[in-house]
Amino acid sequence: MTSPSRPRLIWFDANRAFAAMGVVLIHSTTDFSGKVFPEASQGERFVPVFLRSIGEFSGSEMFFMFSLFLMAMRVDKKMPTYGSAIATQAHRLLVPFLFWAVFYAFFRLIKADAFNYAPYIWDQLGQVQSWLGYLILGKSQYHMHFLPTLFVLLLFYPVMRSATRYPILGLTVVITIGVMNNLHGFIWGLDIDATLRDYILRMVKIFGYVGYGMAAFAIYGLWNDGIPRGESRLIRRVGLYFAVLAYLATLPFFHIAFETGAWGIRSGWDFYGHFLLPVLVFFIFMGGQYLYWSDRWTLLAKYSFGVYLVHPLIIDLFDVAIFTTGLSDHMTPSLVVISRFAFALPMSFGLAVGLSKLRSLAWTIGLGPTPLDAARLQQESA
């Protein structure tokens, strides 16, 4: 069964929903400290490592692709000035970011208290350097890097727009990722201050991720020009083949984690495989644009950004609960991971839905006017 001749963007919404599931799965596959269960046997690590590898088919990098695709659509239809486009994105991204950066800076104390490292967090909270990291790099929680990085990335959208007209420029993502890989190895080898290194690495990452923008703008250009049903099917097949190939390239990285209980370093083709997967998976979904997609995907996609923002707090609460009650002592790594994901995914969607219903908080997940918008509207109505 196929959809109408002019496919809607439900394929895009399905991709967003799957990415939300993928990022929750990724962050559900570690032990309480973010490691690969180093004390467990190799057999006990197999399921966590395998699920992690599956989750990375659609991880956090995919959220950059979504946002950049939507930016391509926005500037193509409305043709805003550079200043107004960036001002709009600053308002949409940075206001919620400030809320969540401060929230997670203090929320971490709940888990820190349960796992006996609260003094370390309190010490961080008293340092200006730490707050600069929270508010510039998004270091108050492991997922908060997304919003400030995305905002700076969007500053380069005039460069990315060239790929809408000349989609072949989307292939430059391979070059930018390669440069990022090469520079990362060089920077990590320098004897420099750790804080300075963090900022340099973030700048390099942004330049590397411009390639995602080139790919996203190119994909939008192809989709907007119209791709016939037969060619879409070919795109889906090719995207699937190369996505599987990219996944196979990541297996040496996961094999190290399986054998040693420690994350290795992505440096060769496992690096390229990991960072190219979002682009290839995007092509798979676009190639399925003429398939029948339920409208429920659009409903789920509405909360994908919220799920990305709230899922770490759900995971932390789950970890605290099973640790303080002693349940974790009787759980294998596989059971910890599976039960954590089974709890965190629906609860994250549930919390996102709940926040969307609260007019005073819906803006925190991008589903309502920010306090600045509300104040402006109130002044205008007065």
C-alpha positions as CSV (number, residue, x, y, z in Angstrom):
1,M,0.0,0.0,0.0
2,T,1.4,3.4,-1.0
3,S,0.7,6.9,0.0
4,P,-0.5,9.6,-2.5
5,S,1.6,10.5,-5.5
6,R,3.1,13.6,-3.7
7,P,4.6,12.1,-0.6
8,R,4.3,14.0,2.6
9,L,7.1,14.3,5.2
10,I,5.9,11.5,7.3
11,W,9.0,9.5,6.3
12,F,10.9,12.4,7.9
13,D,8.9,12.2,11.0
14,A,9.4,8.4,11.2
15,N,13.1,9.0,11.0
16,R,12.9,11.6,13.9
17,A,11.0,9.1,16.0
18,F,13.4,6.3,15.4
19,A,16.3,8.6,16.3
20,A,14.7,9.4,19.6
21,M,14.5,5.7,20.3
22,G,18.1,5.3,19.2
23,V,19.5,7.9,21.5
24,V,17.7,6.5,24.5
25,L,19.0,3.1,23.6
26,I,22.6,4.4,23.3
27,H,22.5,6.0,26.7
28,S,20.9,2.9,28.3
29,T,23.7,0.5,27.4
30,T,26.4,1.5,29.9
31,D,26.9,0.9,33.6
32,F,26.2,3.6,36.2
33,S,29.4,5.5,35.4
34,G,29.0,5.4,31.6
35,K,31.4,2.5,31.1
36,V,31.1,-0.9,29.4
37,F,30.6,-3.0,32.6
38,P,34.4,-3.5,33.0
39,E,33.9,-5.9,36.0
40,A,31.6,-8.2,34.0
41,S,32.7,-11.1,31.9
42,Q,32.8,-10.8,28.1
43,G,29.7,-12.9,27.7
44,E,27.8,-10.6,30.1
45,R,29.0,-7.6,28.0
46,F,27.8,-8.9,24.7
47,V,24.2,-7.7,24.9
48,P,25.0,-4.2,26.1
49,V,27.7,-3.7,23.5
50,F,25.5,-5.2,20.7
51,L,22.5,-3.0,21.6
52,R,24.9,0.0,21.7
53,S,26.0,-0.7,18.2
54,I,22.4,-1.0,17.0
55,G,21.4,2.3,18.7
56,E,24.2,4.1,16.8
57,F,22.3,3.6,13.6
58,S,20.4,6.7,14.6
59,G,22.1,8.5,17.5
60,S,22.6,12.1,18.5
61,E,24.3,13.1,15.2
62,M,21.0,12.3,13.5
63,F,19.4,15.2,15.4
64,F,21.9,17.6,13.7
65,M,20.7,16.2,10.4
66,F,17.0,16.8,11.3
67,S,17.6,20.3,12.4
68,L,19.7,21.2,9.4
69,F,17.2,19.7,7.0
70,L,14.5,21.8,8.6
71,M,16.7,24.8,8.3
72,A,17.2,24.1,4.6
73,M,13.4,24.0,4.2
74,R,12.9,27.2,6.3
75,V,15.4,29.4,4.4
76,D,14.3,28.0,1.0
77,K,10.6,28.9,1.6
78,K,10.9,32.2,3.5
79,M,14.3,33.5,2.3
80,P,14.9,35.4,5.5
81,T,17.9,37.8,6.0
82,Y,20.9,36.3,7.7
83,G,20.4,38.4,10.8
84,S,16.7,37.5,11.2
85,A,17.3,33.8,10.6
86,I,20.1,33.6,13.2
87,A,18.1,35.7,15.7
88,T,15.2,33.3,15.3
89,Q,17.4,30.3,15.9
90,A,19.1,31.9,18.9
91,H,15.7,32.4,20.4
92,R,14.5,28.9,19.7
93,L,17.6,27.1,20.8
94,L,19.5,29.1,23.4
95,V,16.5,30.0,25.6
96,P,15.6,26.3,26.2
97,F,19.3,25.5,26.4
98,L,19.8,27.9,29.3
99,F,16.9,26.3,31.2
100,W,18.2,22.8,30.8
101,A,21.9,23.7,31.3
102,V,21.1,25.1,34.8
103,F,18.6,22.3,35.5
104,Y,21.0,19.5,34.8
105,A,23.9,21.3,36.6
106,F,21.9,20.8,39.8
107,F,19.9,17.7,39.0
108,R,23.1,15.6,38.8
109,L,23.3,16.0,42.5
110,I,20.6,13.4,43.0
111,K,22.6,10.7,41.3
112,A,25.9,12.0,42.8
113,D,24.4,11.8,46.3
114,A,23.3,8.2,45.7
115,F,26.7,7.1,44.3
116,N,28.8,9.1,46.8
117,Y,30.4,11.7,44.6
118,A,28.3,14.7,45.5
119,P,31.2,16.7,46.9
120,Y,32.8,16.5,43.4
121,I,29.7,18.1,41.8
122,W,29.4,20.7,44.6
123,D,33.0,21.6,43.9
124,Q,32.2,22.1,40.2
125,L,29.2,24.2,40.9
126,G,31.3,26.7,42.8
127,Q,33.8,27.3,40.0
128,V,33.4,29.9,37.2
129,Q,35.3,27.7,34.8
130,S,32.7,24.9,35.3
131,W,29.8,27.3,34.6
132,L,31.5,28.5,31.4
133,G,31.7,24.9,30.3
134,Y,28.0,24.4,31.2
135,L,26.8,27.5,29.3
136,I,29.2,27.4,26.3
137,L,29.9,23.7,25.7
138,G,26.8,22.2,27.3
139,K,28.9,20.2,29.8
140,S,26.2,20.1,32.6
141,Q,25.1,16.8,31.2
142,Y,26.4,14.4,28.5
143,H,23.7,15.3,25.9
144,M,23.6,19.1,26.4
145,H,26.4,19.7,23.8
146,F,23.7,19.5,21.1
147,L,22.0,22.9,21.4
148,P,25.0,25.2,21.6
149,T,26.8,23.2,18.9
150,L,23.8,23.3,16.6
151,F,23.4,27.1,17.1
152,V,27.0,27.8,16.0
153,L,26.6,25.3,13.2
154,L,23.6,27.2,11.9
155,L,25.8,30.3,11.5
156,F,27.3,28.5,8.4
157,Y,24.0,28.0,6.7
158,P,24.8,30.3,3.8
159,V,27.7,27.9,2.9
160,M,25.3,24.9,3.2
161,R,22.7,26.5,0.9
162,S,25.1,25.8,-2.0
163,A,24.3,22.1,-1.6
164,T,20.6,22.7,-2.2
165,R,21.4,23.9,-5.7
166,Y,24.3,21.5,-6.3
167,P,23.5,18.3,-4.3
168,I,26.8,16.7,-5.2
169,L,28.3,19.0,-2.6
170,G,26.6,16.9,0.0
171,L,29.5,14.4,-0.6
172,T,31.8,16.9,1.1
173,V,30.7,15.4,4.4
174,V,33.3,12.8,3.9
175,I,36.0,15.5,3.6
176,T,34.9,17.4,6.7
177,I,34.6,14.3,8.8
178,G,38.1,13.2,7.6
179,V,39.6,16.6,8.5
180,M,37.9,16.4,11.9
181,N,39.3,12.9,12.5
182,N,42.8,14.0,11.5
183,L,42.7,17.1,13.8
184,H,41.3,15.3,16.7
185,G,44.2,12.9,16.8
186,F,46.6,15.8,16.5
187,I,45.0,17.9,19.2
188,W,44.7,15.1,21.7
189,G,48.5,14.6,21.3
190,L,49.3,18.2,22.3
191,D,50.5,19.0,25.8
192,I,47.9,21.8,26.4
193,D,45.5,22.8,29.2
194,A,42.6,20.3,29.3
195,T,40.0,23.1,29.4
196,L,41.5,24.9,26.4
197,R,41.6,21.5,24.5
198,D,37.8,21.1,25.1
199,Y,37.1,24.4,23.4
200,I,39.5,23.7,20.5
201,L,37.9,20.2,20.0
202,R,34.5,21.8,19.9
203,M,35.5,24.3,17.2
204,V,37.0,21.5,15.2
205,K,33.8,19.4,15.6
206,I,31.7,22.3,14.4
207,F,33.7,22.7,11.2
208,G,33.5,18.9,10.7
209,Y,29.7,18.9,11.3
210,V,29.2,21.6,8.6
211,G,29.5,18.5,6.4
212,Y,26.2,17.3,7.9
213,G,24.7,20.6,6.9
214,M,26.0,20.1,3.3
215,A,24.5,16.6,3.3
216,A,21.1,17.8,4.8
217,F,20.8,20.7,2.4
218,A,21.6,18.5,-0.5
219,I,19.0,15.9,0.6
220,Y,16.4,18.6,0.9
221,G,17.3,19.9,-2.6
222,L,16.8,16.4,-4.0
223,W,13.6,15.8,-2.2
224,N,12.2,19.3,-3.1
225,D,13.0,18.8,-6.7
226,G,11.0,15.6,-6.6
227,I,12.2,12.0,-6.8
228,P,10.2,9.5,-8.8
229,R,8.9,6.4,-7.1
230,G,11.4,4.1,-8.9
231,E,14.4,6.2,-8.2
232,S,13.3,6.5,-4.5
233,R,13.4,2.7,-4.4
234,L,16.9,2.7,-5.7
235,I,18.0,5.3,-3.2
236,R,16.6,3.2,-0.4
237,R,18.4,0.1,-1.6
238,V,21.7,1.9,-2.0
239,G,21.3,3.7,1.4
240,L,20.6,0.3,3.1
241,Y,23.7,-1.3,1.5
242,F,26.1,1.5,2.5
243,A,24.5,1.8,6.0
244,V,25.2,-1.9,6.6
245,L,28.7,-1.4,5.2
246,A,29.2,1.5,7.6
247,Y,27.9,-0.5,10.5
248,L,30.4,-3.3,9.7
249,A,33.2,-0.7,9.7
250,T,32.3,0.1,13.3
251,L,32.6,-3.5,14.5
252,P,36.3,-3.3,15.5
253,F,35.4,-0.4,17.9
254,F,32.7,-2.5,19.5
255,H,34.9,-5.6,19.6
256,I,37.4,-3.7,21.7
257,A,34.6,-2.7,24.1
258,F,33.4,-6.3,24.2
259,E,36.9,-7.7,25.0
260,T,38.2,-5.1,27.4
261,G,35.2,-3.4,29.0
262,A,36.5,0.0,27.9
263,W,35.6,2.3,25.0
264,G,38.3,2.4,22.4
265,I,39.2,5.3,20.1
266,R,37.6,5.7,16.7
267,S,40.3,6.6,14.3
268,G,40.1,4.7,11.1
269,W,37.2,3.4,9.1
270,D,35.3,2.8,12.3
271,F,35.3,6.6,12.7
272,Y,34.0,7.1,9.2
273,G,31.4,4.4,9.7
274,H,30.1,5.9,12.8
275,F,29.8,9.5,11.5
276,L,28.4,8.6,8.1
277,L,25.6,6.4,9.4
278,P,23.2,9.3,10.1
279,V,23.5,10.4,6.4
280,L,23.0,6.9,5.1
281,V,20.0,6.2,7.3
282,F,18.5,9.5,6.3
283,F,18.7,8.3,2.7
284,I,17.0,5.1,3.6
285,F,14.0,6.9,5.0
286,M,13.9,9.4,2.1
287,G,14.0,6.5,-0.2
288,G,10.9,5.1,1.5
289,Q,8.9,8.3,1.0
290,Y,6.4,6.6,-1.2
291,L,5.7,3.8,1.3
292,Y,2.7,3.9,3.6
293,W,3.6,5.7,6.8
294,S,1.1,6.0,9.6
295,D,0.2,9.4,10.9
296,R,1.3,8.2,14.3
297,W,4.9,8.8,13.3
298,T,4.1,12.5,13.0
299,L,2.6,12.5,16.5
300,L,5.7,10.7,18.0
301,A,8.1,13.0,16.1
302,K,6.5,16.0,17.7
303,Y,8.0,14.9,21.0
304,S,11.4,13.7,19.7
305,F,13.2,16.8,20.7
306,G,11.6,16.6,24.2
307,V,12.7,13.0,24.5
308,Y,16.2,13.9,23.6
309,L,16.3,16.6,26.3
310,V,14.6,14.7,29.2
311,H,15.8,11.1,28.8
312,P,19.0,11.5,30.9
313,L,16.9,12.5,33.9
314,I,14.7,9.5,33.5
315,I,17.8,7.2,33.2
316,D,19.4,8.8,36.3
317,L,16.2,8.3,38.3
318,F,16.1,4.6,37.2
319,D,19.7,4.1,38.1
320,V,19.3,5.7,41.5
321,A,16.2,3.6,42.2
322,I,17.8,0.2,41.4
323,F,21.1,1.1,43.1
324,T,19.7,2.4,46.4
325,T,17.2,-0.5,46.7
326,G,19.9,-3.1,46.0
327,L,18.2,-4.5,43.0
328,S,21.2,-3.8,40.8
329,D,23.2,-6.3,42.9
330,H,20.9,-9.1,41.5
331,M,20.8,-7.9,37.9
332,T,23.1,-8.9,35.1
333,P,24.4,-6.2,32.7
334,S,21.9,-7.3,30.1
335,L,19.0,-7.0,32.5
336,V,20.2,-3.6,33.7
337,V,20.4,-2.3,30.1
338,I,17.1,-3.9,28.8
339,S,15.1,-2.9,31.9
340,R,16.6,0.7,31.8
341,F,15.6,1.1,28.1
342,A,12.2,-0.4,28.7
343,F,11.6,2.1,31.5
344,A,13.3,5.2,30.0
345,L,11.8,5.2,26.5
346,P,8.1,5.3,27.4
347,M,8.7,7.5,30.5
348,S,10.7,10.0,28.4
349,F,7.9,10.2,25.8
350,G,5.4,10.5,28.7
351,L,7.4,13.3,30.4
352,A,7.7,15.1,27.0
353,V,3.9,14.8,26.5
354,G,3.3,16.1,30.0
355,L,5.6,19.1,29.6
356,S,3.8,19.9,26.3
357,K,0.5,20.1,28.2
358,L,1.9,22.7,30.6
359,R,1.8,26.1,28.9
360,S,4.4,27.5,31.3
361,L,6.9,24.7,30.4
362,A,6.1,23.5,26.9
363,W,8.7,26.0,25.5
364,T,11.4,24.0,27.3
365,I,11.0,21.2,24.7
366,G,10.3,23.5,21.8
367,L,6.5,23.1,21.8
368,G,5.3,26.5,23.0
369,P,6.2,30.2,23.3
370,T,9.1,31.1,25.5
371,P,8.7,33.4,28.4
372,L,10.1,36.2,26.2
373,D,7.4,35.5,23.5
374,A,4.7,35.5,26.2
375,A,5.9,38.8,27.6
376,R,6.0,40.3,24.1
377,L,2.5,39.1,23.3
378,Q,1.2,40.4,26.6
379,Q,2.7,43.8,25.9
380,E,1.2,43.9,22.4
381,S,-2.3,42.9,23.6
382,A,-2.1,45.6,26.3
